[in-house]
Amino acid sequence: MSYAATGSAKAAQGAGLTAGLFMGIGGLREAKTVGGKTTYNKGWESGSMKTLAAHGLASGVSYVQAGGKFGAVFLSGVAGSYLGSSGTAND
């Protein structure tokens, strides 16, 4: 879709990398519902330090691949993950 929209192979590659990284992070959570209660792989709950760091790294790596600088985008990825999780880890 990125290639069709932009005509840029680099943009398409970046979008694919970003999607793959974020899907991988979601897979690490391994949400399971048993008896009506959802549990996650310990340490990978929304808002956990591991999840925040992983989203920051994924954002930074994706942006560097596109030719940008890592630092501010790392912080943006962390902030987005934190705000998207309401800032609390689910136990």
ZAZA-796865 format. One line per 10 residues: their letters; for each residue x, y, z of C-alpha. Coordinates in pm, 1 decimal, padded with zeros to 6 digits. Layout:
a) X,Y,Z; ...
% end
This chain:
msyaatgsak) 00000.0,00000.0,00000.0; 00284.2,00239.4,00078.5; 00442.1,00179.0,-00260.1; 00110.9,00233.7,-00436.9; 00052.3,00556.5,-00243.5; 00402.3,00702.5,-00272.2; 00575.5,00521.5,-00557.5; 00872.8,00481.8,-00325.6; 01022.7,00140.4,-00261.0; 01205.4,00285.5,00041.9
aaqgagltag) 00877.6,00404.8,00194.4; 00722.0,00063.8,00132.7; 01020.8,-00109.7,00291.8; 01000.8,00120.6,00594.9; 00629.4,00059.6,00636.8; 00682.2,-00315.5,00616.8; 00965.0,-00301.9,00871.0; 00758.0,-00093.7,01109.9; 00454.1,-00320.0,01077.0; 00665.8,-00630.6,01130.8
lfmgigglre) 00835.5,-00490.1,01440.1; 00510.9,-00377.6,01599.1; 00336.6,-00707.6,01520.5; 00630.6,-00889.2,01678.8; 00601.1,-00680.3,01993.6; 00229.3,-00759.1,02008.3; 00313.0,-01129.1,01972.9; 00544.4,-01110.7,02272.8; 00246.8,-01021.0,02488.1; 00070.6,-01352.3,02410.9
aktvggktty) -00268.9,-01251.6,02548.4; -00471.5,-01545.9,02675.4; -00821.9,-01544.9,02813.6; -00900.9,-01813.6,03065.6; -01220.5,-01810.8,03269.1; -01304.3,-01457.4,03152.0; -00971.0,-01313.7,03269.2; -00708.3,-01197.9,03019.0; -00346.9,-01262.2,03112.9; -00025.2,-01165.0,02936.1
nkgwesgsmk) 00326.1,-01298.4,02912.5; 00479.1,-01167.7,03236.1; 00658.8,-00839.5,03185.1; 00501.9,-00763.8,02844.0; 00175.7,-00610.6,02966.1; 00061.5,-00275.0,02824.1; 00259.1,00001.7,02988.4; 00536.8,-00228.5,03112.8; 00898.0,-00116.7,03079.0; 00971.2,-00396.6,02830.6
tlaahglasg) 00681.9,-00295.8,02606.5; 00766.0,00074.6,02625.7; 01131.4,00010.2,02541.3; 01042.1,-00226.7,02256.8; 00806.9,00028.0,02098.7; 01070.6,00298.7,02136.4; 01333.9,00079.5,01971.0; 01099.0,-00021.8,01689.9; 01012.4,00341.9,01621.4; 01376.4,00450.4,01630.2
vsyvqaggkf) 01501.2,00168.4,01408.2; 01225.9,00232.2,01154.0; 01304.9,00602.5,01141.1; 01680.8,00546.0,01107.8; 01611.3,00306.7,00819.4; 01420.6,00590.5,00651.8; 01718.6,00823.9,00695.2; 01626.9,01001.2,01019.0; 01781.9,01026.1,01364.6; 01704.4,00778.6,01640.8
gavflsgvag) 01671.8,00980.2,01966.0; 01355.7,01187.3,01939.5; 01167.6,00912.3,01756.5; 01264.4,00661.4,02027.8; 01106.0,00893.0,02285.6; 00802.0,00939.1,02062.8; 00758.2,00561.1,02038.8; 00782.9,00526.0,02416.2; 00533.7,00808.7,02471.5; 00290.3,00667.3,02216.0
sylgssgtan) 00308.5,00323.9,02375.9; 00258.9,00471.5,02723.9; -00035.1,00688.2,02623.3; -00191.1,00408.0,02418.7; -00178.8,00179.7,02721.8; -00321.1,00442.8,02958.7; 00014.7,00422.5,03135.0; -00059.2,00122.9,03351.5; 00061.5,-00233.7,03339.5; -00214.8,-00493.9,03360.3
d) -00141.6,-00768.0,03611.3
% end
